[in-house]
Amino acid sequence: MTAVTTAGAVSHVAVAWHAIDWPKAHRHVRRLQARIVKAVQAGRWGKVKALQHLLTHSFSAKALAVKRVIENSGKRTPGVDGILWDTPEKKAAAIGQLRQHGYRPQPLRRLWIPKNHGQGYRPLGIPCKVDLAMQALYLQALEPIAETTGDPNSYGFRKERSTADAIQQCFIALGKRKSPKWILEGDIQSCFDKISHAWLLAHIPMDKVILRKWLKAGFMDHGWNWPHETLLVNSKRLATTALHTMFETQIDQEVVTGEPDL
């Protein structure tokens, strides 16, 4: 079978799932991500935005977003619409469903699972497959910026970083004679649930219209639709990016005013 060569084409072209040239799709996305990194480093934020638009509207990025969803461990768990992408035909059709115009995310399907220590339950939100794919699509345009501007010594929820990297940095920082004697460990209570959505909209470098829709998607619990604001998309990546940006903003404020902005 001849591989389809629509890597950078408009994403509304019909295509057979098994005919997609995946190496070419990966190359196309990586090329655009590299251009985003260079634009960020040069401070050309207008070009960054234009390249993000180009990436999120490309066939390659949309195909890889669908591929990420159907390879995820939750691929057999549907959202409130009950839809699964479990055949090549459905997977191929899903690429064409990732359109920004008229897009409206569905509420999360809320499940209650036991906590690790066995006392009580915690809520788990399950998005629909099309919403997961849209999240994966925009994550491809956000990650190059987050990795370029992120803290060099943060390791949680970041690509190509592991616990071993964090251990190595701890040894470097703490293994000297004049190293600090204390380590501060903290936990932000309900970080994903209570983080300021207004602050995210003002500081996260992605399409504000799409992000606002995700944040206002709400959730479905026991047949009831709760239209409360909820952090839907890529919670871990958004939280990591937000925390770094808050830290940088705090440092800038102290440099300008000589005191923290508390």
C-alpha positions, 0 to 999 in steps of 0.5 A, spaced: 500 500 500 502 506 498 503 511 504 499 517 504 503 524 503 499 529 507 503 530 512 502 538 512 496 538 508 489 541 510 486 536 515 480 535 512 482 530 506 479 523 507 485 518 508 485 511 510 488 510 517 493 505 515 496 509 509 498 514 513 506 516 513 507 516 520 515 518 520 513 523 515 508 526 520 513 526 526 518 530 522 513 535 520 511 536 527 518 536 530 520 541 524 514 546 526 516 545 534 523 547 532 521 553 529 517 555 535 523 554 539 527 559 535 521 564 535 521 564 542 528 564 543 528 570 539 522 573 542 518 573 536 511 572 539 507 574 533 511 569 529 510 564 535 502 565 535 502 564 527 507 557 527 502 555 533 496 556 528 499 552 523 501 546 527 494 546 530 491 546 523 496 541 520 494 534 518 500 531 521 499 534 528 491 532 528 493 525 526 498 524 531 493 527 536 488 521 535 494 516 535 496 519 542 489 518 544 488 511 541 494 508 544 493 511 551 491 506 557 484 509 557 483 508 550 477 503 552 474 508 557 469 513 554 466 519 556 459 522 556 458 521 549 460 513 550 464 513 543 470 509 542 475 510 536 476 502 536 476 501 528 481 504 523 475 507 520 473 511 526 480 513 527 481 516 520 474 519 521 476 522 528 482 526 524 477 530 520 473 531 527 478 536 530 476 542 527 476 549 531 470 552 528 464 550 531 468 546 536 464 545 543 467 540 548 463 536 552 463 535 560 467 531 563 464 524 565 466 524 573 468 517 576 469 516 584 475 512 585 478 510 592 484 514 595 491 511 595 491 510 603 484 507 602 480 512 606 474 516 602 474 517 594 477 522 590 473 524 583 476 523 576 474 526 570 474 522 563 473 527 557 470 524 550 475 522 545 474 528 541 476 533 547 482 528 549 485 529 541 484 536 541 487 537 548 493 533 545 493 537 539 494 543 542 499 540 547 504 539 541 504 547 540 504 548 547 510 544 549 515 547 545 514 554 549 514 550 556 520 546 555 524 553 552 522 557 558 521 552 563 525 551 570 531 547 568 531 544 574 523 542 574 522 534 572 515 533 573 510 531 567 516 533 562 518 530 556 525 526 556 526 527 564 525 522 569 526 521 577 533 519 575 535 526 573 532 529 579 536 525 583 542 527 580 541 534 580 539 533 588 546 530 589 549 536 585 546 541 589 546 537 596 553 533 595 558 539 597 561 541 604 557 548 604 550 545 601 544 547 604 542 542 610 534 542 609 530 540 604 523 544 603 517 539 601 510 542 600 504 540 596 499 545 593 492 543 596 487 542 590 492 545 585 488 542 579 481 544 581 482 551 584 488 554 580 485 561 577 482 560 570 483 568 569 490 567 570 491 561 566 487 565 560 492 571 561 499 567 561 498 560 558 501 561 551 495 558 547 489 559 543 485 563 548 478 561 545 479 554 546 482 554 553 476 558 555 472 553 552 475 547 556 475 551 562 468 552 562 466 545 560 464 542 567 462 535 568 457 530 568 455 526 575 450 521 576 446 524 570 447 531 572 450 536 568 454 541 573 457 547 569 462 549 574 469 551 571 473 546 571 481 545 569 480 540 563 485 540 559 492 537 560 492 539 567 499 537 569 502 541 563 498 547 565 499 547 572 507 546 571 507 551 566 503 556 570 507 555 577 514 556 573 510 563 570 508 565 577 515 564 580 518 568 574 513 573 575 514 574 582 522 574 581 520 580 576 516 584 581 521 583 587 526 586 582 522 592 580 519 594 587 524 590 592 519 587 595 514 580 594 507 581 590 503 577 595 
